[in-house]
Amino acid sequence: MSWRGPTHRVVGGERIDGAWCHVWRRSPYHEEYFVEDLVVFADGAVHCEERTDLEGLEKLLGSGRISVRNPDAPARDADAPKWGSRSPEPCTSESFLLEVADKVEELSGRPTTRDRLQEAIGRYQEEPSEARRALLRDAYLAVPPHLRIYVLGDMDSLDRPLRILVTDLGEPVDGDGPVATAALHREALDYFRRRDESVRRAGEWRAVRHADDPEGPVEPALVSNEVGYPRGWPEKPGLFVLRNDYPVPVEFAGRTYASVLHGYWALSAADADDHDRIRAADTPHEAQMLGGRAVRRDDWPELRLAVMAGLLRAKFTQHPGLTEVLLSTGDARISYTGLSDSPYWTDARDDRGRNWVGRLLELVRSELLLASVSWPTAE
């Protein structure tokens, strides 16, 4: 299954992480199946047609009310070759239950069957004895059958090195593959040695290329919500000065505008009279309404992002008090929300928003910080 997320639910004030995938659910009114979300949580709770647990999910699968595959899809050929196949084993109710149990372990931060398999591989590499090979076999077989082919993350070799190692000498791998020999086992072990060396080199590469990655947690995201003040802005508006409708004069392109919104919508107008009327609007809201009704410049789609960047840069460089407020947000991601602006500018729900105002505020913040730094001068 393809798991999606993250999701969660809250129980007694505690966040319980979850993930979800698609299954097929039989309609209670007829025999047809339809796609349904199945949600699994870290505490073992399962929700599909009802709130249940792993044992309840097993009963739902056994009753046929839920299916892990499309019942109308053709079945896999039972005589298909195993060694030469690049397809996983079919997902059955039994293997899906193992996968769900593994997902619960992952969500709760405990080792999964894949984690235990990796540990068994390492132990067998340290001491390739028959006892440890038996433990390796047990760990491999504990992985849900339909996921084993992906367990090494190698799209070329798949899980064949493991299938070789867990096959006893003299036996054909998968029943229709090559006969397992000591030389074949050594080749499979050599595969893991090369893989470990590749991982080590990749780690060194990342350490060098990502040497400037921030260390430790970053600042939590800052959400700039749209707020109305019918009686005027408070004496100390705090972070609300980040809003584009905050009334502070902005000098840009040779003129002064009463707010960023005044400047943005006035400059968007194709007609000079519309520009002046928007610029003279009593409030930012009125400027936006006038601007939205005016005919815009033909090149506005190409200019609008640059104009907004210029207006925000002017706003925060021309007012030291606002500079301090913006710099006080540290390296926090700024989520600019609101209903008055389009999703192009805001961090709208369902990933529809591009949050360009928030992103430009972060850019201006970095520019203000750079301007405050002293650098060595040339001798």
C-alpha positions in Angstrom: 0.0 0.0 0.0 1.1 3.6 -0.5 0.8 5.3 2.9 0.1 9.0 3.1 0.2 11.5 5.9 0.9 12.9 8.3 -2.4 13.0 10.1 -3.3 12.8 13.8 -6.0 12.8 16.4 -6.0 14.3 19.9 -6.9 12.1 22.9 -6.9 13.8 26.3 -4.8 16.6 25.0 -2.2 14.2 23.6 -1.4 14.2 19.9 -1.6 10.6 18.4 0.2 10.5 15.1 -1.3 8.6 12.2 -1.1 7.7 8.5 -3.6 6.5 5.9 -3.9 4.5 2.8 -6.6 3.4 0.4 -8.5 0.1 0.6 -11.6 -1.2 -1.1 -14.8 -1.2 1.0 -18.0 -3.2 0.0 -21.1 -1.1 -0.1 -23.7 -2.1 2.5 -26.4 -1.8 -0.1 -25.0 -3.9 -2.9 -22.0 -6.1 -3.7 -19.9 -3.4 -5.4 -16.7 -2.1 -3.9 -15.5 1.5 -3.7 -12.2 3.1 -2.6 -12.1 4.2 1.1 -9.5 5.7 3.4 -8.0 3.5 6.1 -6.3 5.5 8.9 -3.9 3.9 11.4 -2.7 5.6 14.5 0.4 5.1 16.7 -1.7 3.7 19.6 -3.0 0.9 17.4 -6.4 2.4 16.6 -7.7 1.8 13.1 -10.5 3.7 11.4 -12.2 2.8 8.1 -15.9 2.1 8.2 -15.7 2.1 11.9 -13.2 2.8 14.8 -11.5 -0.5 15.6 -8.0 -2.0 16.2 -5.8 -4.6 14.5 -8.0 -7.5 15.7 -11.1 -5.7 14.4 -9.4 -5.0 11.1 -8.6 -8.7 10.8 -12.3 -9.5 11.2 -13.3 -6.8 8.6 -10.8 -8.2 6.1 -12.0 -11.8 6.8 -15.6 -10.8 6.3 -15.0 -9.3 2.9 -16.3 -5.9 4.0 -12.9 -4.5 3.3 -10.5 -5.7 0.6 -6.8 -4.8 0.1 -7.1 -5.1 -3.7 -9.7 -4.4 -6.3 -11.9 -7.5 -6.3 -12.5 -7.0 -10.0 -8.8 -6.9 -10.9 -7.4 -10.1 -12.5 -5.4 -12.4 -10.2 -1.7 -12.9 -10.7 -0.6 -16.0 -12.6 0.3 -18.6 -10.0 2.9 -20.2 -12.3 4.7 -16.9 -12.9 8.5 -17.2 -12.3 9.7 -16.0 -9.0 13.5 -15.5 -9.4 13.2 -13.6 -12.6 10.2 -11.5 -11.6 10.5 -7.8 -10.8 7.0 -7.7 -9.3 6.2 -8.0 -5.6 4.2 -10.8 -4.1 0.5 -10.1 -4.1 -0.8 -8.1 -1.2 -3.1 -10.4 0.8 -5.2 -9.8 3.9 -2.5 -11.5 6.0 0.4 -9.5 4.6 -1.5 -6.3 4.8 -2.2 -6.9 8.5 1.6 -7.3 9.0 2.1 -4.0 7.1 -0.4 -2.2 9.3 1.2 -3.6 12.5 4.6 -2.3 11.1 3.1 1.1 10.4 1.9 1.3 14.1 5.5 0.5 15.2 6.9 3.2 12.9 4.4 5.8 14.1 5.1 5.1 17.7 8.9 5.3 17.2 9.6 1.6 17.7 11.7 -0.7 15.4 9.9 -2.1 12.4 10.5 -5.4 10.7 12.7 -3.6 8.2 14.8 -2.1 11.0 15.2 -5.5 12.6 16.2 -7.0 9.2 18.9 -4.3 8.7 20.2 -5.2 12.2 20.3 -8.9 11.3 22.2 -8.1 8.1 24.8 -6.3 10.0 25.2 -9.1 12.6 25.6 -11.7 9.8 28.2 -9.5 8.1 30.2 -9.4 11.4 29.9 -13.2 11.9 28.6 -15.2 8.8 27.7 -18.3 10.8 24.8 -20.6 10.3 23.2 -19.5 13.5 23.2 -15.9 12.4 22.1 -16.8 8.9 19.1 -18.5 10.5 18.3 -15.3 12.4 18.7 -13.4 9.1 16.2 -15.7 7.5 13.7 -15.2 10.3 14.1 -11.4 10.1 13.6 -11.5 6.3 10.5 -13.6 6.5 9.1 -11.3 9.1 8.9 -8.5 6.6 5.4 -8.4 4.9 5.8 -10.6 1.8 4.5 -8.0 -0.6 7.1 -5.5 0.7 10.2 -7.8 0.7 11.2 -6.9 -2.9 11.6 -3.3 -1.8 13.3 -3.8 1.5 16.9 -3.0 0.3 15.7 0.1 -1.7 17.7 -1.2 -4.7 15.7 -1.1 -8.0 18.3 -3.1 -9.8 19.1 -6.0 -7.5 15.8 -5.8 -5.6 16.0 -8.2 -2.6 17.8 -11.0 -4.5 21.0 -10.8 -2.3 18.9 -11.6 0.7 17.0 -14.3 -1.1 20.3 -15.9 -1.9 21.6 -15.7 1.6 18.5 -17.2 3.2 18.6 -20.2 0.8 20.4 -23.3 2.0 23.4 -24.5 0.0 22.4 -26.9 -2.8 18.8 -25.5 -3.0 17.5 -23.4 -5.9 16.8 -19.9 -4.9 13.0 -19.2 -5.0 12.6 -22.7 -6.5 13.4 -21.6 -10.0 16.5 -19.6 -9.6 20.2 -20.5 -9.4 21.4 -23.1 -7.0 22.8 -21.6 -3.8 26.5 -22.2 -3.5 29.2 -21.0 -1.1 30.5 -18.8 -3.9 27.0 -17.3 -4.5 26.7 -16.6 -0.8 30.1 -14.8 -0.8 28.9 -12.7 -3.7 25.8 -11.7 -1.8 27.8 -10.8 1.2 30.1 -8.8 -1.0 27.0 -6.9 -2.3 26.3 -5.7 1.3 30.0 -4.8 1.8 29.8 -2.6 -1.3 26.5 -1.1 -0.2 27.9 -0.2 3.2 30.9 1.5 1.5 28.5 3.4 -0.8 26.5 4.6 2.2 29.7 5.7 4.0 30.9 7.7 0.9 27.5 9.2 0.5 27.6 10.2 4.2 30.9 11.9 3.7 29.6 13.7 0.6 26.6 15.0 2.4 28.7 16.1 5.4 30.8 18.3 3.0 28.0 19.5 0.7 25.6 20.2 3.5 28.2 21.6 6.0 26.2 24.8 6.3 22.9 23.1 7.2 21.3 24.6 10.4 22.0 22.6 13.5 19.2 21.9 15.9 15.6 22.8 15.6 14.5 25.9 13.7 12.1 28.5 15.0 8.5 27.4 14.9 6.5 28.8 12.0 5.0 32.2 12.5 1.4 32.7 11.3 0.4 36.2 10.3 -3.4 36.3 10.4 -5.6 38.9 9.0 -7.2 41.0 11.7 -9.6 43.9 11.6 -9.4 46.9 13.9 -12.6 48.9 13.4 -11.5 51.5 16.0 -8.0 51.9 14.5 -4.7 50.0 15.0 -3.5 49.6 18.6 -0.7 51.8 19.9 1.7 48.8 19.8 0.5 46.6 17.0 3.4 44.1 17.4 3.6 41.5 14.6 0.6 43.0 12.9 2.9 45.5 11.3 3.9 42.6 8.9 0.5 42.9 7.3 0.2 44.7 3.9 -2.7 46.8 5.1 -0.7 48.2 8.0 -1.0 52.0 7.4 2.6 53.2 7.1 3.8 55.5 4.3 6.0 53.7 1.7 8.1 55.6 -0.8 8.5 53.6 -4.0 9.1 54.4 -7.7 9.2 58.2 -7.0 5.9 58.3 -5.1 4.7 57.9 -1.5 1.8 55.4 -0.8 -0.2 55.2 2.4 0.4 51.4 2.7 1.8 48.5 0.7 -1.7 47.7 -0.6 -2.1 51.3 -1.8 1.1 51.0 -3.7 0.5 47.5 -5.1 -3.0 48.2 -6.5 -2.2 51.7 -7.7 0.8 50.5 -9.6 -1.2 47.7 -11.2 -3.6 50.1 -12.9 -3.2 50.7 -16.6 -4.8 54.1 -16.5 -3.1 57.0 -14.7 -6.4 58.3 -13.3 -7.1 54.9 -11.8 -3.6 55.0 -10.3 -4.2 58.3 -8.6 -7.6 57.4 -7.4 -6.3 54.2 -5.8 -3.3 56.0 -4.3 -5.7 58.5 -2.7 -8.0 55.9 -1.2 -9.0 56.5 2.5 -8.1 53.0 3.6 -6.0 50.0 2.4 -9.2 48.0 2.0 -10.7 50.7 -0.3 -7.5 50.8 -2.3 -7.7 47.1 -2.8 -11.4 47.2 -3.9 -10.7 50.0 -6.3 -7.6 48.3 -7.7 -9.5 45.0 -8.2 -12.0 46.8 -10.4 -9.5 48.8 -12.4 -8.0 47.6 -15.7 -4.5 46.3 -15.0 -1.3 46.8 -17.0 -0.7 44.2 -19.7 2.7 43.4 -18.2 1.3 43.1 -14.6 1.6 39.3 -14.4 5.3 39.6 -15.0 5.7 42.6 -12.7 3.5 42.0 -9.7 6.0 39.8 -7.8 8.8 42.2 -8.3 6.6 45.2 -7.3 5.5 43.5 -4.1 9.1 42.6 -3.3 10.1 46.3 -3.9 7.2 47.6 -1.7 8.0 45.3 1.2 11.7 46.1 1.0 10.9 49.8 1.0 8.4 49.5 3.9 10.9 47.7 6.2 14.0 49.7 5.3 12.3 53.1 5.6 11.0 52.4 9.1 13.5 51.3 11.7 10.8 50.3 14.2 9.3 47.9 11.6 12.8 46.6 10.9 13.2 45.5 14.5 9.8 43.7 14.5 10.6 41.8 11.3 14.1 40.8 12.6 12.6 39.7 15.9 11.0 36.7 14.0 14.4 35.1 13.7 14.5 32.3 11.1 10.9 31.3 11.5 8.9 30.4 8.4 6.3 33.1 7.9 2.8 31.9 7.0 0.8 34.8 5.7 -2.9 34.0 5.8 -6.1 35.9 5.2 -9.3 36.0 3.1 -8.7 39.4 1.5 -5.8 38.4 -0.7 -5.6 35.7 -3.3 -4.0 32.3 -2.7 -1.1 33.5 -4.8 -0.1 35.8 -1.9 -1.4 33.8 1.1 -0.8 30.5 2.8 -4.2 29.1 1.9 -5.5 25.7 3.1 -5.1 22.4 1.2 -1.8 23.6 -0.3 -3.6 25.9 -2.7 -1.7 29.0 -1.4 1.8 30.0 -2.7 2.4 32.3 0.3 4.4 34.8 -1.7 4.0 37.6 0.9 5.3 35.3 3.6 8.2 34.2 1.4 9.1 37.8 0.5 9.0 38.8 4.1 11.5 36.1 4.9 13.7 37.4 2.0 13.5 41.0 3.1 14.3 39.8 6.7 17.5 38.1 5.5 18.5 41.3 3.5 18.0 43.5 6.6 20.1 41.1 8.7 22.8 41.2 6.0 22.8 45.0 6.0 23.4 45.0 9.8 26.6 42.8 9.6 30.1 44.2 9.6 32.5 42.6 7.1 36.3 42.8 6.9 37.5 45.7 4.8 40.2 45.5 2.1 43.6 46.5 3.3 
